[in-house]
């Protein structure tokens, strides 16, 4: 089946649902591996030192960001030249599968494994993010423009539901095997994410139509993609509105990705949360993210992508400010709180309750912000350059993605403060919001 630009047809409902199911298939990696379960384990158990662990995790995220920033625009242009996107999706999903499977060897109290396990995380992250580039580029080919926002938001919401189910599964395993000292649940999250991925990404390959092939050899597609990318970069000055959006997205998305990636690490280090508490925290956060994503998709189609993104960024800024205002002995920066009791119940302190309130605001806003940004690029980009601009979109989303984790790592290591390290994401969010106000919602 050819693209909408070619024949004016949408993909079938099954094809559209299968495209959205891609988010469901990939989300457990982001939810249980890079956010709530494995990341805190890597930092605070495998490495065993809060400062050194947060620093090491920051460098894995910055390294993967650099690789993605280099690859994404060129491969996006190459996919445009060749037409088909699914072969690229398959290759990078395979890399994600292998990287996740290797996390089984992340044994506790083994800081000597930081190197090989870190590289497995980098491989999985590159695989996940790069495959998302090409899956996103399929969006304009399978649904009409007036329904893009709804399908994009539905995909994000479906992904959050998948992440929620994965977290429930983690807690179930923890409850049934927690008494066994030989069972390390966190090591299982990687291989389990691989199996989940292999099962649920299959419908996208079977039922979602790819762009019509242009019958070029891989070498010729690479040559044309390279020439096209260079031409696009030269012409970017003629796409000033798109360029403004890409730079603003580069900043505010980097801030969001960093606070998501380090929120669980920060909470674990600050409050001493075990895996069970981190899992419950993740479930609650995801429960709030699901309606946010679905509502964001509807707001996107009703109010426009720009307004939806603006409201969401403002919410994320307030949430991040509140999160870093909490320490083990104070809230809202200056208000003292009673010391944490070892016998307290779940989220049984003022510090944890304040942290949770702002984290829930973050969860509600992050879905609309990501989904509406993905939609906006499809509204702004020329129809025959969607893959190229989705590659540049991924580049802008990852070009400084290495920077925030790197700054977090450097500040954490030099100040010996997890809080100051995480607080730097506010700079990215505020600058991105300020620049985004200059974007006009109109097609180039």
Secondary structure, DSSP 4 states (H G I P E B T S, - for coil): ---HHHH-PPPPHHHHHHHHHHHHHHHHIIIIIIIISHHHHIIIIIS--HHHHHHHHHHHHHHHHHHHHHHHHHHHHHHHHH---HHHHHHHHHHHHHHHHGGGG--TT-GGGHHHHHHHHHHHHHHHHHHHHHHHHTHHHHS-GGGHHHHHHHHHHHHHHHHHHHHHHHHHHHHHHTT-TT--HHHHHHHHHHHHHHHHSHHHHHHSPPPPP----HHHHHHHHHHHHHHHHHHGGG-HHHHHHHHHHHHHHHHHHHHHHHHHHHHHHHH---HHHHHHHHHHHHHHHHHHHHHHHHHHHHH-HHHHHHHHHHHHHHHHHHHHT--SSEETTTEE-PPPPTT--TT-SHHHHHHHHHHHHHHHHHHHHHHHHHHHHHHHS-GGGHHHHHHHHHHHHHTTHHHHHHHHHHHHHHH--HHHHHHTHHHHHHHHHHHHTT------
